[in-house]
Amino acid sequence: MTILITGGAGYIGSHTARLLQEMGRDVVALDTLERGYRDALDDIDLVEGDIADPRVVGKVCRKYDVASVIHFAAYKAVGESVSEPLRYYKNNVSGSISLVETLLEHDVRQIVFSSSAAVYGTPDGSPVNEDAPLRPQSPYAQNKADVEHFLASCDPLGLRSVSLRYFNAAGAHESGDMGEDWSATANLVPVVMKVLFGIEPMLEIFGDDYPTADGSCIRDYVHVDDLADAHVKALDYLASGGTSLVANVGTGQGTSVKQLIAVTESVTGRQLPHRVAGRRPGDPAAVFADPTLIRAVLGWRATRDLREIISSAYRWHERHPDGYDR
């Protein structure tokens, strides 16, 4: 019985596929390669295709005897979702509906969904637990909330799901051979690496007058390999008969931008040029997870700290300055 990973050639998908392979699980990835990389999967089977194509998905289910799915495939740039909402709804929401329809036709009834803490928008406070109001502030975040609700509505059809609300995924595989493509993301750690390696001249700190200890924003950074482990535990939970679940994936600890800069300089031994700029509209002062639920139900907790996140990202970019392309 095989695990199908949609978007398996992407950042988190490829790390999860690698972990499952190392554990001796049978895995197949489905990816359009529009924003994923074949080289990220090494020798893992890859089918190039779209989740919205029932012929492709059905063929994969039959050929590989698919028993469960981890669903990563989605566009994920917040700014792009604002400027291209139709594209995002078609790919992220309609595509997910089409995928599930085909899975049910082939009696695949266990799915782990890649959601996001972005569904919380600006929370009333932190740590944030799963009962916090959902206040999506972009089409991307709304897409995640919509698919969560859609999956929950499919419970009467026999579909059981785990939606994992990630906080800030970061870092790279310990081998140094897998990591995040910094050309396609505005996340803080890849931007920091761009500055360290001279791709960008300066890191901008967006505001230093927030009500935090050092005035800069606080976020929850989770190592990508820990995230991969959360998906494995979610799969095992469903395989053991677990009911549908929504859970945060975070460390439960907040790190400010200035603290991240200090750790980066300590780990790499290099100065990180930076300057303070104005606040960005809509940036909350502090957002970090309450991971109580995922610890209690899935037995998961983060095992890698910020130093490991920075050192692994640095190693990846040092060895692969042009990413997977060259």
N, C-alpha and C positions, 0 to 999 in steps of 0.2 A: 504494500500500500504506500502510495507516494504523497508527499506534501507539495502542493503547487504554490509557488511564490510569485504573485503578480508584481510587476515592477522589480523583479529580482536582480536586475543589473544596475539598480540604483544604489545610493549610498547605504541606507540601512538594510535594504533588501539583500544586497550582496554579502554583507556581514552576517546576516541571519542565515542565508543559504550556506555560507562557509561553516558556521557553527554546527548546523544540522548535519552537514556532510561529515564533519569531524566526529560527530556522535554516532555515525553509522546509519543515519536516516536516509531514506530515498527521497531525493529532491529533484524537482524540475522548475525552471524559471520561465516565466512568460513576460516578455518585454518588447516594446516597439523599438527600443534603442534610440528613440528620439532624444532622451535625456539620460539614458543609461549607457553602460560600457560593457561590451562583451568580455573584455580582458578582466573585468572585476570578478568574473565568475570562474576563471581558470578552466577546470575540466568539468564543471557542473553543466548538465544538459540545459540548453537554452532553446526555447521556441520563440522565434521572432513573430510577434503578432499583437493584436489589440484585444483587450478584455471585452470590448463591445461587439466583437465578431463571434457569434455563437458557433460558427463552423470551426474556427480555430480552437476556442475553449473546449468545445465538445470533443474534438479530435484528441486534444491533450488529455482530457479526462479518461477517454477510452484507452488510449495507447499506454498511459502510465498508471492506470488504475488509481486515480486520484481519490484520496480519502478525506483530505482536509486542505484548507487554503489559508495562506497568510496574504492579505490584500494590502499591498503598498502602492500599487499603480495609481498615480495622481499627479497633477501639476501642483506645485507647492509654493510659488512665489506670491507673497501677499500683494505687492505693488502691481504685479502683472494681473492678478485676479481682479483688481479694481478697474484696470484699463480694458480688460478682456473678459468680462463676466460670462458672456455666452459660451466662450471656449471652455471656461472652468466648469460651468454647470454641465455642459455636454460631456466633457471628459470625466470629471470627478463624480458627478451624481448620476447622470444617465448611464455612464459606463459601468458604474457599480451595480445599478439595477439590472442591466443586461447580463453582467457577470453572474449575479446571484440567480437570475432566472435560468441560465444555462446550467449552473451547478445543481440546482434542484432537479432539473430534468435528468441529470445523471446521478442522482441520489447522493450528492455531496452535501452534507448538512452541518459541517463544522467550519467556521471561518473566524480568523483573528484579523481585526481591522486596525489599520494604522491611522489612528485619530490624532488629536493635537490638543494641548492645553490652550491653544488659541480660541477654543470654543468658549472659554470663560471670559474673554475680552479683558476688561479692567475689573478685577474682582474687588469685593468690598474689603478684603484683607488677606493676609497670608499667615500661615500655610493654607493652601486651597484644598478642600476635599471635594469629593464627587457630588456632594449635595449642593454645591455653590450654584447660583443661577448661571445659565448659559447666556452670554451676551456677545455673540460673534460680531466683530467690527470690520470684517472684510468678506468678500465673496468666498475666499479660500476657507476662512474659519466657518462660515455658514455651510459650505459644502460638507465639511467634516461633521458638523452637527446634524445636517440632513441625512447623511449616510448612517450615522449612529441611530437616528430615529427609524430610518427605513429598516435596518437590520433587526431592531427590536420588534418592529411590526411583523416581521417574518417568523417570529417564534411559533405562532399557531400552525405554520407550514412545516414545522419540524426542524427549522434552521436554528442552531445554537451558535451564539457569537460572543467573542470578547473584544470590546473596543478599548484600545490602549491609548490614553491621552498622554502623549509625550510632553515633557517640558523641553529643555534645550539639548538636542542631540549634538554631541561633539566628539572629537578624537578620531582615532584610526586604529586599524588592526595592529596587534602587537608585532606582527611580522614586518611591518613597514611597507607592505606591498598592496594594501587596500586602504582607501581613505576617501575624503570628500573632495569633489571637484570645486576648487575655489572660484572658478570662472562663472559658476551658475548659482551662487548663493550670496546672501548678504548677512549671514549669521556671523556673530562676533568672532568666534575662534578662527574661522578661515580668513576673515578680514585682518585679524591680528597677524596671521601668518603672511599675508600679502605684504604687510608693512615690514615685517622682519626680513623677508627675502627681497625687498626692494621693488615689489610690483606696485605698491602704493607708497607715497612719501610719508604719510602721517595718519595715525589713528585719531579719529574724532570721538571725543566723549560727549555724548549728547546730554548736556546738563550736569552740573555738579552742585545744584541747590535743592535736591530732593530731600525729603525728611528721612534720610538714612544716615548711618554713622559717618560716612565720608562724603555724602552728598550725591553719589552716583547711583544709578539704578541697580537693583539686585535681581538676579535671575538664578534658576536652578539648572545646573549643567550635568547632563547624564552621559557617561561614556557609551559610545555606540555598541561596544561589545556587551555591556550590561543590558542595553536595550534588546540586543539580539537574544540574550538569555531570557528576558521577559517574554518574548514571543514563544520561545520553546516551552516555558512553563505554562503559558496560556494554552498552547496546543495540548499539552499533557492534561491540563485541567479539563478541557472539553472531551478528550479521549476517555477520561475516567468517568464521564457522565455529568460533568459540571453544567449548571444552568447558565444562561446568558448573563453577561457581566460587563460593566464599564469600570475601568480602573485607571487611576493616575500612574504614570511611570516617572518618578523623580527621586532625588536623593533625600529630600526633606530639608536640605540646607541651601541657604541663599548665598550667592557670591556677588559682590559688587563689581562694577566695571574696573574700578581702581584696584581692587584686590586681584582681579584676573590679570591686570597689567603687571602687578608686583610678582605674582606667581610665574608669569611668563618670563620675566627678566631673571628671576631666580633659577628657573629650570634650564633656560637656554644660555644663560651667561651673556645675554646681549641686551642692549638698551632698546626700548621700544619707543620711538618718537610718537608723541601724542600731544593733543591740545584740547581744550574745552571749547565746545561749540554750544549753540542754543539747544534747548529742549526740542524733541520731536513731538508733534501733536499726538496725543493719545497714549504716550508711553507711561505705563503705571510705574510707581516708585519701586515696588517690590512684588515679585510674583515667584513663589516657590511652592512645591507640592507638599501635601500631607499624604505620605505613602502608606498609611496605616492599613488600608484595605488590601492593597496588592501584597503586602507582607503577610497579612492574616490568611487570605484566601489562596494566593498562588505560591506563597513561600518565597517571594522574590525580594531582594534588596540590592541596592547598588554596592559593588565591591571595589570600584576604582575611583580614586579621588581626582581633584582638579589637576594635580601635578601629573598624574598619568594621562589625563586628557591632553594636556599641553605637550608633554614629551612625545606621545604617540603621534599627535598631529604634526609636530615639528619633524619627526623622523620621516613620516610619509612625504611631506612636501620637500624635504631635503633630498630624498631619493628620487622623487618624481616631480620635478619642477614644472613639467608640462602635463601633469595628470596622467591619465591612461592613454591619451592620444598619441604620445610620442615617447 
